[in-house]
Amino acid sequence: MEQLQPGISRRRLMRHLVLVAISVSAAGTLLRSRVRAQTVKTVTSRRRWSGEAAARRLYQTKPRWASWTVPEFNQPDEWSNPTAWMAAIQNSRHVGYVHDNFDRLYPVSKLPHHWGMVIDVRRCIGCQACVVACKSENNVPVGVYRTWVQVVEQGSLVSDPAGAVVTDQGRYQPNVKRFSLPSLCNHCDNPPCVEVCPVKATFKREDGLVLIDYPKCIGCGYCINACPYDARFFNPIQQTADKCTFCVQRLDRGLLPACVTSCVGRARIFGDLNDPQSAPTQLIGQYATTRLKTSLGTNPQVFYIGLDGVLAEGGADAFNTVYPYAVGTNTEEYDDLTGRVLLQTPTGGEGGTP
């Protein structure tokens, strides 16, 4: 050992050596722990990658849009549990409601509010912005719709020697017109969907809204079959019936429905039908309006301006041409045009949409 420098005692040197030894030992321990952590991370990532590969193979056997049928891709976000969020948005103002005997709400003009919508078909350009806004606002699953816009052509081919359409039977000239027909729940004053519900999950509020108490709904489908407008559908995420609510979560907070605020042509006008100064009331008084299938006695609260009366009563049955991209899959009509839709649900199964 070298000669100690003056002023440094042997005891002080030993203390330095002990500190160096402790530092080296700690560094070795830290290095070993990092190596073990990296090894565990590598093994875990390999396992996770193996699981993702299996999920990917499973996903490829399912419809590309039906990710809720693959548990590995369906991350829990509590949206599928209505009890976690429904109380916060459904009837937050405690409006009175009924399940039957709707005449108890008459005359509706005496009620504080009576919400309704006017749709000006002349202004609708079929851009589908309302459909996208509705899906985004209400988290509507792929394959079903709360609102949809049917782009249709009505008319026929007329025999014409100089016609542009040439067939084996001769030449024809098309005599048709093309227009868009926005559709949604009509929030009827006499809703048949409410009366058939066996567990009273569907109800009508005093302000005209027809809503669903999702935690009560058992998904039996009675209301879906009872709706004459094909506005109800089976929600494969919630496993309940579902439909347009006029964006009740927005309405009760003084906001307009999402489809109204997103309409490019301002074709949708929403407001209180009991208010003589509201925009819908003014339009109904100024223009001739039509409602869908009024002969059924449902008294719908969605009014159309510029809609052909035959189409209003016949609905989709009166269309000569319906574009598949603009038809809600809530109806069997979509199945006929594009093939059966695979919905892995109790009511749908592999046979097609419910």
Long-range contacts (C-beta under 8 A, 24 or more apart in sequence): 62-342, 63-341, 63-342, 65-142, 65-143, 66-142, 66-143, 66-236, 66-342, 66-343, 66-344, 68-141, 68-236, 68-237, 69-344, 79-139, 79-237, 79-238, 80-237, 80-238, 80-239, 82-214, 82-215, 82-238, 82-240, 83-215, 86-213, 86-214, 86-215, 89-248, 89-249, 89-252, 90-211, 90-213, 90-214, 90-248, 90-249, 91-205, 91-211, 91-248, 91-252, 92-249, 92-252, 93-252, 95-205, 95-206, 95-207, 95-209, 96-205, 96-206, 97-203, 97-204, 97-205, 97-206, 97-211, 98-203, 98-204, 98-206, 99-194, 99-195, 99-197, 99-200, 99-202, 99-203, 99-204, 100-194, 100-195, 102-189, 102-190, 102-191, 102-194, 102-204, 105-189, 105-204, 105-206, 108-189, 108-208, 108-273, 108-274, 109-274, 111-206, 111-207, 111-208, 111-274, 112-206, 112-207, 112-274, 113-207, 113-208, 113-272, 113-274, 113-275, 114-207, 114-208, 114-272, 114-273, 114-274, 114-301, 115-187, 115-207, 115-208, 115-209, 115-246, 115-251, 115-270, 115-271, 115-272, 115-273, 115-301, 116-187, 116-208, 116-270, 116-271, 116-272, 116-273, 116-280, 116-301, 116-302, 116-303, 117-184, 117-246, 117-257, 117-260, 117-268, 117-269, 117-270, 117-280, 117-301, 117-302, 117-303, 118-268, 118-269, 118-270, 118-279, 118-280, 118-283, 118-284, 118-289, 118-302, 118-303, 118-304, 118-305, 119-182, 119-267, 119-268, 119-269, 119-302, 119-303, 119-304, 119-305, 120-266, 120-267, 120-269, 120-283, 120-304, 120-305, 120-306, 121-179, 121-180, 121-181, 121-182, 121-267, 121-304, 121-305, 121-306, 121-307, 122-267, 122-305, 122-306, 123-265, 123-266, 123-267, 124-149, 124-179, 124-180, 124-181, 124-182, 124-263, 124-265, 124-267, 125-180, 125-264, 125-265, 125-267, 126-151, 126-180, 126-326, 127-264, 127-265, 128-326, 129-262, 129-263, 129-264, 130-182, 130-258, 130-259, 130-260, 130-262, 130-263, 130-268, 131-259, 132-262, 133-258, 133-259, 133-261, 133-262, 134-244, 134-258, 134-259, 136-258, 137-247, 137-250, 137-258, 138-245, 138-247, 138-258, 140-242, 141-235, 141-236, 141-237, 143-236, 143-329, 143-341, 143-343, 143-353, 144-233, 144-234, 144-235, 144-236, 144-242, 144-328, 144-329, 144-330, 145-233, 145-328, 145-329, 145-330, 146-184, 146-185, 146-242, 146-243, 146-244, 146-245, 147-182, 147-183, 147-184, 147-244, 147-259, 148-182, 148-183, 148-184, 148-326, 148-327, 148-328, 148-330, 149-180, 149-181, 149-182, 149-183, 149-326, 150-180, 150-181, 150-183, 150-316, 150-319, 150-322, 150-323, 150-326, 150-327, 150-328, 151-178, 151-179, 151-180, 151-323, 151-325, 151-326, 152-178, 152-179, 152-180, 152-181, 152-319, 152-320, 152-321, 152-322, 152-323, 152-326, 153-177, 153-178, 153-319, 153-320, 153-321, 154-179, 154-308, 154-311, 154-318, 154-319, 154-320, 154-321, 155-320, 156-320, 176-320, 176-321, 180-326, 181-307, 181-311, 182-259, 182-267, 182-268, 183-229, 183-231, 183-328, 184-231, 184-244, 184-259, 184-302, 185-210, 185-227, 185-229, 185-231, 185-232, 185-243, 185-244, 185-245, 185-246, 186-229, 186-231, 186-291, 186-292, 186-298, 186-300, 186-301, 186-302, 187-244, 187-246, 187-300, 187-301, 187-302, 188-298, 188-299, 188-300, 188-301, 189-298, 189-299, 189-300, 189-301, 190-297, 190-298, 190-299, 191-298, 192-226, 192-227, 192-228, 192-296, 192-298, 193-223, 193-224, 193-226, 193-227, 193-232, 194-223, 195-226, 196-222, 196-223, 196-225, 196-226, 197-222, 197-223, 198-222, 201-240, 201-241, 202-241, 208-273, 208-301, 209-245, 209-246, 209-248, 209-251, 210-243, 211-245, 211-248, 212-240, 212-241, 212-242, 212-243, 212-245, 214-238, 214-240, 214-242, 217-241, 219-346, 219-347, 221-347, 221-354, 224-347, 224-354, 228-293, 228-296, 228-298, 229-292, 229-293, 229-300, 229-315, 230-316, 230-328, 230-330, 230-331, 231-330, 232-330, 233-329, 233-330, 233-353, 233-354, 234-343, 234-345, 234-347, 234-348, 234-354, 236-343, 236-344, 236-345, 236-348, 239-345, 239-346, 246-270, 273-301, 329-353
